[in-house]
């Protein structure tokens, strides 16, 4: 299986969606190398950035689940090259 490394940026517009986001992220914990969260409570925005390493299919599955949540926006950048194991 070829792995890729990349980033996922998640913007949460309603704090109610945060628990669903966190559950999905937990389901993919083995793919996550780092996580950074920034709660902008005064602006009602919550931002999470993930550094990930996994197959493109698995990364796409993660971003697809996140992107289908209401009040959640997701953007992904993946490396062009596959990583050697």
Buried (B, 14 or more C-beta within 10 A) or exposed (E): EEBBBBBBBBBBBEEEBBEBBEEBBEEBEEBBEEEEEEBEEEEEBBBBEBBBBBBBEBBBBBBEBBBEBEBBEBEBEBEEEEEEE
